[in-house]
């Protein structure tokens, strides 16, 4: 029973870490897009 609980806890931790990573990557891409958009507007 302890093994199952440990595996579930680890799976949950990895899932949360993955979501944060994807969210961070999305924010970085959004910021890069905004910079490109600003540069295009200046020309």
CHARMM internal coordinates of N, CA and C (Angstrom, degrees):
IC EDIT
DIST 1 N 1 CA 1.4559
DIST 1 CA 1 C 1.5257
ANGL 1 N 1 CA 1 C 110.98
DIST 1 C 2 N 1.3282
ANGL 1 CA 1 C 2 N 117.06
DIHE 1 N 1 CA 1 C 2 N -40.25
DIST 2 N 2 CA 1.4668
ANGL 1 C 2 N 2 CA 120.09
DIHE 1 CA 1 C 2 N 2 CA 178.86
DIST 2 CA 2 C 1.5225
ANGL 2 N 2 CA 2 C 110.85
DIHE 1 C 2 N 2 CA 2 C -64.42
DIST 2 C 3 N 1.3178
ANGL 2 CA 2 C 3 N 116.60
DIHE 2 N 2 CA 2 C 3 N -35.32
DIST 3 N 3 CA 1.4654
ANGL 2 C 3 N 3 CA 120.74
DIHE 2 CA 2 C 3 N 3 CA 179.88
DIST 3 CA 3 C 1.5260
ANGL 3 N 3 CA 3 C 110.43
DIHE 2 C 3 N 3 CA 3 C -64.05
DIST 3 C 4 N 1.3158
ANGL 3 CA 3 C 4 N 116.71
DIHE 3 N 3 CA 3 C 4 N -43.04
DIST 4 N 4 CA 1.4677
ANGL 3 C 4 N 4 CA 120.74
DIHE 3 CA 3 C 4 N 4 CA 179.61
DIST 4 CA 4 C 1.5254
ANGL 4 N 4 CA 4 C 110.02
DIHE 3 C 4 N 4 CA 4 C -64.33
DIST 4 C 5 N 1.3214
ANGL 4 CA 4 C 5 N 116.70
DIHE 4 N 4 CA 4 C 5 N -43.40
DIST 5 N 5 CA 1.4629
ANGL 4 C 5 N 5 CA 120.60
DIHE 4 CA 4 C 5 N 5 CA 179.51
DIST 5 CA 5 C 1.5197
ANGL 5 N 5 CA 5 C 110.84
DIHE 4 C 5 N 5 CA 5 C -63.08
DIST 5 C 6 N 1.3248
ANGL 5 CA 5 C 6 N 117.17
DIHE 5 N 5 CA 5 C 6 N -40.04
DIST 6 N 6 CA 1.4595
ANGL 5 C 6 N 6 CA 121.17
DIHE 5 CA 5 C 6 N 6 CA 178.79
DIST 6 CA 6 C 1.5167
ANGL 6 N 6 CA 6 C 110.83
DIHE 5 C 6 N 6 CA 6 C -65.23
DIST 6 C 7 N 1.3226
ANGL 6 CA 6 C 7 N 116.99
DIHE 6 N 6 CA 6 C 7 N -43.56
DIST 7 N 7 CA 1.4635
ANGL 6 C 7 N 7 CA 120.48
DIHE 6 CA 6 C 7 N 7 CA 178.93
DIST 7 CA 7 C 1.5288
ANGL 7 N 7 CA 7 C 111.46
DIHE 6 C 7 N 7 CA 7 C -63.87
DIST 7 C 8 N 1.3143
ANGL 7 CA 7 C 8 N 117.32
DIHE 7 N 7 CA 7 C 8 N -40.20
DIST 8 N 8 CA 1.4607
ANGL 7 C 8 N 8 CA 120.58
DIHE 7 CA 7 C 8 N 8 CA 177.53
DIST 8 CA 8 C 1.5317
ANGL 8 N 8 CA 8 C 111.30
DIHE 7 C 8 N 8 CA 8 C -64.22
DIST 8 C 9 N 1.3138
ANGL 8 CA 8 C 9 N 116.47
DIHE 8 N 8 CA 8 C 9 N -42.48
DIST 9 N 9 CA 1.4646
ANGL 8 C 9 N 9 CA 120.44
DIHE 8 CA 8 C 9 N 9 CA 179.49
DIST 9 CA 9 C 1.5288
ANGL 9 N 9 CA 9 C 110.89
DIHE 8 C 9 N 9 CA 9 C -64.14
DIST 9 C 10 N 1.3152
ANGL 9 CA 9 C 10 N 117.29
DIHE 9 N 9 CA 9 C 10 N -42.02
DIST 10 N 10 CA 1.4663
ANGL 9 C 10 N 10 CA 120.65
DIHE 9 CA 9 C 10 N 10 CA 178.77
DIST 10 CA 10 C 1.5287
ANGL 10 N 10 CA 10 C 110.90
DIHE 9 C 10 N 10 CA 10 C -66.11
DIST 10 C 11 N 1.3139
ANGL 10 CA 10 C 11 N 116.54
DIHE 10 N 10 CA 10 C 11 N -41.53
DIST 11 N 11 CA 1.4648
ANGL 10 C 11 N 11 CA 120.32
DIHE 10 CA 10 C 11 N 11 CA 178.43
DIST 11 CA 11 C 1.5262
ANGL 11 N 11 CA 11 C 110.74
DIHE 10 C 11 N 11 CA 11 C -61.59
DIST 11 C 12 N 1.3117
ANGL 11 CA 11 C 12 N 116.11
DIHE 11 N 11 CA 11 C 12 N -42.51
DIST 12 N 12 CA 1.4620
ANGL 11 C 12 N 12 CA 120.64
DIHE 11 CA 11 C 12 N 12 CA 178.97
DIST 12 CA 12 C 1.5243
ANGL 12 N 12 CA 12 C 110.84
DIHE 11 C 12 N 12 CA 12 C -63.43
DIST 12 C 13 N 1.3263
ANGL 12 CA 12 C 13 N 116.74
DIHE 12 N 12 CA 12 C 13 N -42.29
DIST 13 N 13 CA 1.4692
ANGL 12 C 13 N 13 CA 121.16
DIHE 12 CA 12 C 13 N 13 CA 179.55
DIST 13 CA 13 C 1.5267
ANGL 13 N 13 CA 13 C 110.85
DIHE 12 C 13 N 13 CA 13 C -62.99
DIST 13 C 14 N 1.3295
ANGL 13 CA 13 C 14 N 116.92
DIHE 13 N 13 CA 13 C 14 N -43.66
DIST 14 N 14 CA 1.4678
ANGL 13 C 14 N 14 CA 120.07
DIHE 13 CA 13 C 14 N 14 CA 179.03
DIST 14 CA 14 C 1.5249
ANGL 14 N 14 CA 14 C 111.08
DIHE 13 C 14 N 14 CA 14 C -65.93
DIST 14 C 15 N 1.3068
ANGL 14 CA 14 C 15 N 117.62
DIHE 14 N 14 CA 14 C 15 N -36.93
DIST 15 N 15 CA 1.4673
ANGL 14 C 15 N 15 CA 120.93
DIHE 14 CA 14 C 15 N 15 CA 178.77
DIST 15 CA 15 C 1.5302
ANGL 15 N 15 CA 15 C 110.28
DIHE 14 C 15 N 15 CA 15 C -64.20
DIST 15 C 16 N 1.3129
ANGL 15 CA 15 C 16 N 116.78
DIHE 15 N 15 CA 15 C 16 N -43.06
DIST 16 N 16 CA 1.4666
ANGL 15 C 16 N 16 CA 119.79
DIHE 15 CA 15 C 16 N 16 CA 178.46
DIST 16 CA 16 C 1.5217
ANGL 16 N 16 CA 16 C 111.45
DIHE 15 C 16 N 16 CA 16 C -64.76
DIST 16 C 17 N 1.3187
ANGL 16 CA 16 C 17 N 116.46
DIHE 16 N 16 CA 16 C 17 N -41.89
DIST 17 N 17 CA 1.4620
ANGL 16 C 17 N 17 CA 120.18
DIHE 16 CA 16 C 17 N 17 CA 179.03
DIST 17 CA 17 C 1.5207
ANGL 17 N 17 CA 17 C 110.06
DIHE 16 C 17 N 17 CA 17 C -62.77
DIST 17 C 18 N 1.3175
ANGL 17 CA 17 C 18 N 117.40
DIHE 17 N 17 CA 17 C 18 N -40.21
DIST 18 N 18 CA 1.4598
ANGL 17 C 18 N 18 CA 121.14
DIHE 17 CA 17 C 18 N 18 CA 179.07
DIST 18 CA 18 C 1.5166
ANGL 18 N 18 CA 18 C 111.78
DIHE 17 C 18 N 18 CA 18 C -64.21
DIST 18 C 19 N 1.3013
ANGL 18 CA 18 C 19 N 117.20
DIHE 18 N 18 CA 18 C 19 N -40.67
DIST 19 N 19 CA 1.4670
ANGL 18 C 19 N 19 CA 120.74
DIHE 18 CA 18 C 19 N 19 CA 179.48
DIST 19 CA 19 C 1.5216
ANGL 19 N 19 CA 19 C 110.40
DIHE 18 C 19 N 19 CA 19 C -64.36
DIST 19 C 20 N 1.3080
ANGL 19 CA 19 C 20 N 116.71
DIHE 19 N 19 CA 19 C 20 N -42.52
DIST 20 N 20 CA 1.4622
ANGL 19 C 20 N 20 CA 119.98
DIHE 19 CA 19 C 20 N 20 CA 179.41
DIST 20 CA 20 C 1.5156
ANGL 20 N 20 CA 20 C 110.97
DIHE 19 C 20 N 20 CA 20 C -64.37
DIST 20 C 21 N 1.3203
ANGL 20 CA 20 C 21 N 116.89
DIHE 20 N 20 CA 20 C 21 N -38.74
DIST 21 N 21 CA 1.4555
ANGL 20 C 21 N 21 CA 120.54
DIHE 20 CA 20 C 21 N 21 CA 179.72
DIST 21 CA 21 C 1.5260
ANGL 21 N 21 CA 21 C 110.53
DIHE 20 C 21 N 21 CA 21 C -65.08
DIST 21 C 22 N 1.3033
ANGL 21 CA 21 C 22 N 117.03
DIHE 21 N 21 CA 21 C 22 N -45.31
DIST 22 N 22 CA 1.4663
ANGL 21 C 22 N 22 CA 121.08
DIHE 21 CA 21 C 22 N 22 CA 179.58
DIST 22 CA 22 C 1.5251
ANGL 22 N 22 CA 22 C 110.49
DIHE 21 C 22 N 22 CA 22 C -65.08
DIST 22 C 23 N 1.3145
ANGL 22 CA 22 C 23 N 116.28
DIHE 22 N 22 CA 22 C 23 N -40.31
DIST 23 N 23 CA 1.4648
ANGL 22 C 23 N 23 CA 120.15
DIHE 22 CA 22 C 23 N 23 CA 178.73
DIST 23 CA 23 C 1.5265
ANGL 23 N 23 CA 23 C 110.08
DIHE 22 C 23 N 23 CA 23 C -63.01
DIST 23 C 24 N 1.3224
ANGL 23 CA 23 C 24 N 117.18
DIHE 23 N 23 CA 23 C 24 N -43.65
DIST 24 N 24 CA 1.4609
ANGL 23 C 24 N 24 CA 121.34
DIHE 23 CA 23 C 24 N 24 CA 179.14
DIST 24 CA 24 C 1.5204
ANGL 24 N 24 CA 24 C 111.88
DIHE 23 C 24 N 24 CA 24 C -63.80
DIST 24 C 25 N 1.3223
ANGL 24 CA 24 C 25 N 116.38
DIHE 24 N 24 CA 24 C 25 N -41.04
DIST 25 N 25 CA 1.4625
ANGL 24 C 25 N 25 CA 120.22
DIHE 24 CA 24 C 25 N 25 CA 178.61
DIST 25 CA 25 C 1.5250
ANGL 25 N 25 CA 25 C 109.87
DIHE 24 C 25 N 25 CA 25 C -64.11
DIST 25 C 26 N 1.3179
ANGL 25 CA 25 C 26 N 116.96
DIHE 25 N 25 CA 25 C 26 N -40.63
DIST 26 N 26 CA 1.4584
ANGL 25 C 26 N 26 CA 120.61
DIHE 25 CA 25 C 26 N 26 CA 177.98
DIST 26 CA 26 C 1.5191
ANGL 26 N 26 CA 26 C 112.21
DIHE 25 C 26 N 26 CA 26 C -62.19
DIST 26 C 27 N 1.3111
ANGL 26 CA 26 C 27 N 116.71
DIHE 26 N 26 CA 26 C 27 N -39.57
DIST 27 N 27 CA 1.4605
ANGL 26 C 27 N 27 CA 120.80
DIHE 26 CA 26 C 27 N 27 CA 178.38
DIST 27 CA 27 C 1.5214
ANGL 27 N 27 CA 27 C 110.81
DIHE 26 C 27 N 27 CA 27 C -66.65
DIST 27 C 28 N 1.3319
ANGL 27 CA 27 C 28 N 117.30
DIHE 27 N 27 CA 27 C 28 N -40.25
DIST 28 N 28 CA 1.4579
ANGL 27 C 28 N 28 CA 121.08
DIHE 27 CA 27 C 28 N 28 CA 178.43
DIST 28 CA 28 C 1.5217
ANGL 28 N 28 CA 28 C 110.81
DIHE 27 C 28 N 28 CA 28 C -63.07
DIST 28 C 29 N 1.3214
ANGL 28 CA 28 C 29 N 116.54
DIHE 28 N 28 CA 28 C 29 N -43.04
DIST 29 N 29 CA 1.4634
ANGL 28 C 29 N 29 CA 120.80
DIHE 28 CA 28 C 29 N 29 CA 179.52
DIST 29 CA 29 C 1.5329
ANGL 29 N 29 CA 29 C 110.18
DIHE 28 C 29 N 29 CA 29 C -65.09
DIST 29 C 30 N 1.3110
ANGL 29 CA 29 C 30 N 115.82
DIHE 29 N 29 CA 29 C 30 N -39.16
DIST 30 N 30 CA 1.4649
ANGL 29 C 30 N 30 CA 119.80
DIHE 29 CA 29 C 30 N 30 CA 178.94
DIST 30 CA 30 C 1.5279
ANGL 30 N 30 CA 30 C 110.61
DIHE 29 C 30 N 30 CA 30 C -63.45
DIST 30 C 31 N 1.3302
ANGL 30 CA 30 C 31 N 117.37
DIHE 30 N 30 CA 30 C 31 N -43.36
DIST 31 N 31 CA 1.4628
ANGL 30 C 31 N 31 CA 121.01
DIHE 30 CA 30 C 31 N 31 CA 179.33
DIST 31 CA 31 C 1.5185
ANGL 31 N 31 CA 31 C 110.91
DIHE 30 C 31 N 31 CA 31 C -63.81
DIST 31 C 32 N 1.3362
ANGL 31 CA 31 C 32 N 116.82
DIHE 31 N 31 CA 31 C 32 N -40.22
DIST 32 N 32 CA 1.4630
ANGL 31 C 32 N 32 CA 120.04
DIHE 31 CA 31 C 32 N 32 CA 178.40
DIST 32 CA 32 C 1.5241
ANGL 32 N 32 CA 32 C 110.05
DIHE 31 C 32 N 32 CA 32 C -63.86
DIST 32 C 33 N 1.3201
ANGL 32 CA 32 C 33 N 117.04
DIHE 32 N 32 CA 32 C 33 N -41.03
DIST 33 N 33 CA 1.4616
ANGL 32 C 33 N 33 CA 121.09
DIHE 32 CA 32 C 33 N 33 CA 177.72
DIST 33 CA 33 C 1.5168
ANGL 33 N 33 CA 33 C 111.89
DIHE 32 C 33 N 33 CA 33 C -62.56
DIST 33 C 34 N 1.3082
ANGL 33 CA 33 C 34 N 117.07
DIHE 33 N 33 CA 33 C 34 N -38.64
DIST 34 N 34 CA 1.4633
ANGL 33 C 34 N 34 CA 120.65
DIHE 33 CA 33 C 34 N 34 CA 178.41
DIST 34 CA 34 C 1.5259
ANGL 34 N 34 CA 34 C 110.90
DIHE 33 C 34 N 34 CA 34 C -65.65
DIST 34 C 35 N 1.3206
ANGL 34 CA 34 C 35 N 117.41
DIHE 34 N 34 CA 34 C 35 N -39.10
DIST 35 N 35 CA 1.4681
ANGL 34 C 35 N 35 CA 120.99
DIHE 34 CA 34 C 35 N 35 CA 178.45
DIST 35 CA 35 C 1.5304
ANGL 35 N 35 CA 35 C 110.29
DIHE 34 C 35 N 35 CA 35 C -64.09
DIST 35 C 36 N 1.3242
ANGL 35 CA 35 C 36 N 116.61
DIHE 35 N 35 CA 35 C 36 N -42.51
DIST 36 N 36 CA 1.4632
ANGL 35 C 36 N 36 CA 120.79
DIHE 35 CA 35 C 36 N 36 CA 178.89
DIST 36 CA 36 C 1.5243
ANGL 36 N 36 CA 36 C 110.18
DIHE 35 C 36 N 36 CA 36 C -64.59
DIST 36 C 37 N 1.3241
ANGL 36 CA 36 C 37 N 115.88
DIHE 36 N 36 CA 36 C 37 N -40.76
DIST 37 N 37 CA 1.4565
ANGL 36 C 37 N 37 CA 120.35
DIHE 36 CA 36 C 37 N 37 CA 179.09
DIST 37 CA 37 C 1.5168
ANGL 37 N 37 CA 37 C 111.17
DIHE 36 C 37 N 37 CA 37 C -63.99
DIST 37 C 38 N 1.3273
ANGL 37 CA 37 C 38 N 117.23
DIHE 37 N 37 CA 37 C 38 N -42.30
DIST 38 N 38 CA 1.4642
ANGL 37 C 38 N 38 CA 121.14
DIHE 37 CA 37 C 38 N 38 CA 178.10
DIST 38 CA 38 C 1.5220
ANGL 38 N 38 CA 38 C 111.01
DIHE 37 C 38 N 38 CA 38 C -63.33
DIST 38 C 39 N 1.3324
ANGL 38 CA 38 C 39 N 116.78
DIHE 38 N 38 CA 38 C 39 N -41.51
DIST 39 N 39 CA 1.4632
ANGL 38 C 39 N 39 CA 120.76
DIHE 38 CA 38 C 39 N 39 CA 179.35
DIST 39 CA 39 C 1.5253
ANGL 39 N 39 CA 39 C 110.44
DIHE 38 C 39 N 39 CA 39 C -64.19
DIST 39 C 40 N 1.3329
ANGL 39 CA 39 C 40 N 117.04
DIHE 39 N 39 CA 39 C 40 N -38.21
DIST 40 N 40 CA 1.4597
ANGL 39 C 40 N 40 CA 120.40
DIHE 39 CA 39 C 40 N 40 CA 179.80
DIST 40 CA 40 C 1.5313
ANGL 40 N 40 CA 40 C 111.16
DIHE 39 C 40 N 40 CA 40 C -67.90
DIST 40 C 41 N 1.3139
ANGL 40 CA 40 C 41 N 116.79
DIHE 40 N 40 CA 40 C 41 N -35.17
DIST 41 N 41 CA 1.4573
ANGL 40 C 41 N 41 CA 120.48
DIHE 40 CA 40 C 41 N 41 CA -179.56
DIST 41 CA 41 C 1.5327
ANGL 41 N 41 CA 41 C 111.81
DIHE 40 C 41 N 41 CA 41 C -69.41
DIST 41 C 42 N 1.3253
ANGL 41 CA 41 C 42 N 117.17
DIHE 41 N 41 CA 41 C 42 N -29.93
DIST 42 N 42 CA 1.4618
ANGL 41 C 42 N 42 CA 121.76
DIHE 41 CA 41 C 42 N 42 CA -178.08
DIST 42 CA 42 C 1.5246
ANGL 42 N 42 CA 42 C 111.92
DIHE 41 C 42 N 42 CA 42 C -73.01
DIST 42 C 43 N 1.3174
ANGL 42 CA 42 C 43 N 117.60
DIHE 42 N 42 CA 42 C 43 N -22.55
DIST 43 N 43 CA 1.4816
ANGL 42 C 43 N 43 CA 120.30
DIHE 42 CA 42 C 43 N 43 CA -176.48
DIST 43 CA 43 C 1.4830
ANGL 43 N 43 CA 43 C 112.16
DIHE 42 C 43 N 43 CA 43 C -83.94
END
COOR INIT
IC SEED 1 N 1 CA 1 C
IC BUILD
